[in-house]
Amino acid sequence: MNLRQQWIEALESGKYEQGIFFLKNRGQYCCLGVLCEVAGLKGQEKEGITHYEGDSRTISIELCRSVGLRAGQQIDLASLNDCGANFKYIAQWLRDHDTKPD
């Protein structure tokens, strides 16, 4: 199973509590933070906010490409997450917008 599919399944698993504005904040995850966890990135916590690859709000271009996200789709996903779309909706969005990695 590829990383994108693992991410989709993790979003639907109920294992991750959804949060907003940060990849991971005090145990709550943005959909992109779930990707960081599934990808096995080691986060560093600072005042309750976890930083992956040195950032607390965005993921690297390399990680985006590895799951087939195009330019702008990271922003689309963060906006969906922060505006109240639940993880199941976001998982379906990922299926509907499936692209091949660059």
Helices and strands as residue ranges (DSSP letters): H 3-12, E 17-18, E 24-25, E 28-29, H 31-38, E 43-46, E 49-52, H 61-66, H 73-82, H 87-96
